[in-house]
């Protein structure tokens, strides 16, 4: 009897996490109809969101020079921009509904474009600049989290594949905007031209997002692979929800801390040049992009929670080796491997959360994105005072410890998902 019960639970657990041939046929039909338009426009929107995430860092120097900002004021533009993004992701958690996708995506992309162009036209006023940067972050956050929710609701059990590809374009946007800044500042001191070009690039998006045909084939019905339980409409009441939130909190903190502190570690401790350190961290981001492309196609057909454990273990191992190794070429290899293993954790967590809570995808996506944002703010800052106390050589291993902690949380999540919550009859 116990054997039959266990077999039944394992079979049901696999049905939650594995895409079968029927699902592949369904996804193929959806993608071959009008959903390809939704995918293309979503990639475009996420590319714009990625550009917004990373464009301000390279612009801080020319902005501070233009307004003669004091050192304590230099971080204000980034702080206001990220505050807007943070509030938007939190708001989406409570206001997202599938029938609101069209107006939310249309107006967020419209106001994003207008805010960027407004910075270019009204760049002489510091107050106006700060206000518009807040709205740039806010509208980018609405579009980013809204597209995550929409794709997750549309592609059901193949959501892991499409969320991975979607976040490739976030990475491409993060790579593209510093390059754009570099090209503009090479030939001109008019830093605001960057905002103008970014605004022009996003102008067509509201037109496409307003088109009703874009949403005609979107699948908003309840997913058949998730247990029919009304309690799943309230994720916060389920213990399985909180390990997901904490995992995203840790993961994004690990990713941002590694990307922020590794270049400094390489320069101060390993004695490489600033240019080489920057090149190494670019390899990290490229590895994340490649990993999401490759593993997004592979792991959406397998057990998602188990794939997350593999990623966390591999990430913890290669992050530690990146700081332990003294051979520069080997360090680059370990950094690339770290990016590959970490790459698919975030989109796969979003996908698995969507599988478990199909009727609360907007809420879950918003809370997870907010949690990740908090982690990306807290942990890179925390390493600073720890480095002051014990030295940079030792403090960077906090990132490895966080990765081990993430592995433990994911192991608990896998056990809890299989034994205690989702598989209850």
FENURWO-V544349 format. One line per field, one symbol per residue. burial: b if it has 16 or more other C-alpha atoms within 10 Angstrom, else e. A space follows every 50 residues. Layout:
burial->???
This chain:
burial->eeeeeeeebeebbebbbbbeeebeeebeebbeebbebbbebbbbbbbbbb bbbbbbebbbeebbeeeebeeeebeebbebbbbbbbbbbbbbbeebbbee bbebbbbbbbbbbbbbbbbbeebeebeebbbbbbbbbbbbbbbbbbbbbb bbbbbbbbbbbbbbbbbbbbbbbbbbbbebbbebbeeeeebbbbbbebbe ebbebbebbbeeebbeebbbeebebbbeeeebbebeeeebbebbbbbbbb bbbbbbbbbebbbbbbbeebeeeeeebbebbbbbbbbbbbbbbbbbbebb bbbbbbbbbebbbbbbbbbbbbbeeeebeebbbbbbbbbbbbbbbbbbbb bbbbbbbbbbbbbbbbbbbbbbbbbbeebbeebeeeeeeeebeebbbbbb ebbbbbbbbbbebbebbbeeebbee
